[in-house]
């Protein structure tokens, strides 16, 4: 029985990534490492993969003790086409953007937004990006959450940097495992 449960678990984990091939995907462009007090951009693009997008929302969460939000550059074309059905909210630890397009759904890749951030404390930083999309019928379109690892450095000597690099590799593995588990729960429980 135990072998059957393990085999079933492995099968489910193997099939979950295949379901994402049908949906959308995120492309995030940001540096892997920044120096303390540096400003840098986090650019978020959406790969549509032949889908019609009529509704979209995305939350980006960041640790406010390590990063400050300087500015958000929105997609002005989407903002204009959505009119009153466009929303942008910011606080000291997250940015939320949502829109609904009633007339013409998006069916080509698009730029969602660019966040200008400032590094205020050294150490590893995890940015969590959680998108949700829907087609013109309101049906949910699968899009995988993403966790981005950024290392904020400054003032350390070379031996500390090599230790930080080893720790960052460990953090990357942990972040990927957490992301996979979050995606699995989202698929199983409809989150």
Secondary structure, DSSP 8 states (H G I E B T S, - for coil): -HHHHHHHHHHHHHHHHHHHTTSBEEEEE--SEEETT-EEEEEEEEE-SS--BSEEEEEEE--TTTEEEEEEEE-HHHHHHHGGGEEEEE-SSEEEEEEE-SS--B-S-EEEEEEEEEE-S-EEEEEEEEEEEE-TTS-EE-B--EEEEEEEE-S--HHHHHHHHHHHHHHHHHHHHHHHHHHHHHHHHT-
